[in-house]
Amino acid sequence: MKQFIELQADMLKALAQPTRLKILEFLREGERCVCEIFPAIGEEQSNTSRHLNMMLSSGVLSRRKDGLKIYYAVRHAEILTILDTIKFLVKEDISGRNELLKAS
């Protein structure tokens, strides 16, 4: 079995990609069918499915089937809190850089 630290790294890797961030933002409102996800994020279905499966295997998403449709959801609400924290830090960093540029 993987070491605990490796499982943490896998979960963080699942968040560290632009397409996956778009998927997570789209899923912020709740569970969605794959048929809704790929058009909403502007990606091909095969590419979207690959990213969804990666996030599923790392524990970021949950999945359920209803007939022929497959639905995904953010598995833990805390994932969205992590994304909100990163957004805040990026905005602060950008603001700090802008202030530094104004001062020079």
C-alpha positions in Angstrom: 0.0 0.0 0.0 1.1 3.5 -0.7 2.6 5.6 2.1 0.3 8.2 3.5 2.5 11.0 2.2 2.3 9.6 -1.4 -1.5 9.6 -1.2 -1.4 13.2 -0.1 0.9 14.0 -3.1 -1.5 12.1 -5.5 -4.4 14.2 -4.3 -2.5 17.5 -4.7 -1.3 16.4 -8.2 -5.0 15.9 -9.1 -5.6 19.5 -8.4 -2.6 20.9 -10.2 -3.8 21.0 -13.8 -5.9 23.7 -15.5 -8.5 21.3 -17.1 -9.0 19.6 -13.7 -9.4 23.0 -12.0 -12.1 23.9 -14.6 -13.9 20.6 -13.9 -13.8 21.2 -10.1 -15.1 24.8 -10.5 -18.0 23.4 -12.7 -18.7 20.7 -10.0 -18.8 23.4 -7.3 -22.6 23.6 -7.8 -23.0 19.9 -7.3 -23.1 16.6 -9.1 -23.1 16.7 -12.9 -23.2 14.2 -15.8 -20.2 13.8 -18.0 -22.5 14.9 -20.9 -22.7 18.3 -19.1 -19.1 18.6 -18.0 -17.1 18.4 -21.2 -19.2 21.0 -23.1 -19.2 23.4 -20.1 -15.4 23.4 -19.8 -14.7 23.4 -23.6 -12.8 20.1 -23.8 -13.2 16.9 -25.8 -15.1 14.1 -24.1 -12.2 11.7 -24.1 -9.8 14.3 -22.6 -12.4 15.2 -19.9 -13.0 11.5 -19.1 -9.3 11.0 -18.6 -9.1 13.9 -16.1 -12.3 12.7 -14.3 -10.9 9.2 -13.9 -7.6 10.6 -12.6 -9.4 12.7 -10.0 -11.6 9.8 -9.1 -8.7 7.5 -8.5 -6.9 10.1 -6.3 -10.0 10.5 -4.1 -11.0 14.0 -5.3 -14.2 13.0 -7.0 -17.0 10.5 -6.5 -18.9 8.8 -9.3 -22.3 7.1 -9.7 -24.1 5.6 -12.7 -27.7 6.1 -13.5 -28.6 4.0 -16.5 -26.3 5.0 -19.3 -25.3 8.3 -17.6 -22.3 8.7 -15.3 -22.4 11.5 -12.7 -19.4 13.0 -10.9 -19.2 15.1 -7.8 -16.6 16.6 -5.5 -16.0 13.9 -2.9 -15.1 16.3 0.0 -16.3 19.9 0.3 -12.9 20.7 1.8 -11.4 20.3 -1.7 -13.3 23.5 -2.7 -12.0 25.2 0.4 -8.4 24.4 -0.7 -9.2 25.9 -4.2 -10.6 29.0 -2.5 -7.5 29.3 -0.4 -5.3 29.0 -3.5 -7.4 31.7 -5.3 -6.9 34.0 -2.4 -3.2 33.4 -2.3 -2.8 34.0 -6.1 -4.9 37.2 -5.9 -2.7 38.4 -3.0 0.5 37.6 -4.9 -0.8 39.4 -8.0 -1.7 42.4 -5.9 1.7 42.4 -4.2 3.4 42.3 -7.6 1.3 45.2 -8.9 2.2 47.2 -5.8 5.9 46.4 -6.3 5.7 47.5 -10.0 4.0 50.8 -9.0 6.7 51.5 -6.5 9.6 51.0 -9.0 
